[in-house]
Amino acid sequence: MHAIALTTLALLAVVTAAPLAAQRKVELDKETKVKEWGYVIKPLKGWNAMPSDQDERNTVGRWKLSLDEFEKRGDWDSLQAGQYCELKIVRFQVAVETPTGKEAPTTEPPPPELPSSLPPELRAALGGKLNSKTLDEWIENNFDGASKRWTRTPLKGGKMAGDLLEFGSRSSSVTIGVFRHLGVEWAVVYTSFEENYRKTYRDAYIKSIQSFQVVENVDPKVADANRKDPTKLEGEEKRAALKASVAGKAGWFTVDTKYYVFISNADKNFVQQLARDLETVREKVYVPNFKPRNQKVPLNPVRVFATQSEYHQFGGPYGSAGYFSPGKGELVLFQKFDEMSKEKSKDDCRSVMFHEGFHQYIHFAVGDVSPHSWFNEGHGDYFAGLVVSGGQVQRTQVFDWRVDMLKEHMRDGKDLVPLRSLLRYSQGEYYSNAGLKYSQGWALIYFLREVCKDKAAKQALDTYFTFLADNVTAFREKGKKDGEDGGTIPGTNVRIFDFADSKKVEEILSQAVDKAFAGVDLEALDKALRNWIEGL
């Protein structure tokens, strides 16, 4: 995962101590009808509708507890416990039944094939997670040992006949209402932090489960699209599957462009502008500078959450302002930053999009391999300064926060990382002491693209990318020709390599640096870079 840190935008919030107020009473919200999936339910007040992850093909509804009030008053214990609070509606069509009780085989697609190149233990683990055929299998595969732990009793007082399951899993208490209607198995799945369940959530969870009812038929187009794995699809079929992931989720919508599907609950006008801007930058900046070796036209998902807390609820790392997931080809952002004005938040969201959007593009362009971090993160920060107006891209701006960090570092008499080392760092090494290395990576890219007069040094960036992209492509094609391509792990874009494959990719990355800087005096470039930073 590539994540841009909040510190890169100087967004470290100062949290002042506040008296801890009592948490609001847990109670049911008004009834929500999810027409596309044919059910109604009363979720809990203060819970946000969330999109399902790309690999959750049986999840047809999702809500999570809003953590805003805990963050605002600095109640970190409640915030941590609140992260466990989640509601999922899960659906399995195990048969086709008529109201008279007659049954026919289901039309559900077969489970994804697992590549034979996977180790047996990984095949077994993934097979369970991805190949659940019934609701009981899904519960067991998502909560290890559930059937040995649960109490299962008839649900009383519900709109539909069903069972109530209660058990513990890891640090969660799990409460599930299970139902069957015309050959379809349904589950209303609630989780909470195990220490808070009985006193705080149990009664409300059960009341919500009692409110669940199937009221009409499912939209067949939505159901068909939702059953498919978007990471394995292309073109309009992938677009339909991505759009189906938010079908029936209140406040969520999609915005389509040629290369992207934006999935959002933020301000629609703003998201539409983001979509136009990213499309413009891709066509006028990314593609001309980094010609893709992948001949397929990509369609990439971009999620834009309305708030920072929703972004974290979805899985965005704390301390980050956005991220790109190579495994899912997905870019994840949020519109409103805590402790920041609406307009400044929008500006920073757009900058983060250009940064992470470059990671998304370059991973595709090279052939599912990320370049060295100095190149990848340095260009991400470089493009974060782009300004788009009227469909035109203006010159990138100097990243003031990076400049200030480097100048203060040098004024304090601290060393910069020699380029001879920086150019060879692995991602893990680059992320260690990340503030300095991100700043130097940005400075190197900006200097070579905008300032440097040395012909060999200026050419290094194009040479690096060309060598890397061409050789990774040739390596991929040879693997396919020899029948050695392991494919990808189902539910992701993660390619399957054996040890020799990964060593070959590392070798190509190292050779790309050799080739790019063969005619460059790195010590002289170090000195020129320092002098330029000092003069800013």
Summary of the structure (lengths in Angstrom):
residues: 536
radius of gyration: 25.4
end to end distance: 32.3
largest distance: 83.5
contacts: 1670
relative contact order: 0.11
helix: 45%
strand: 20%
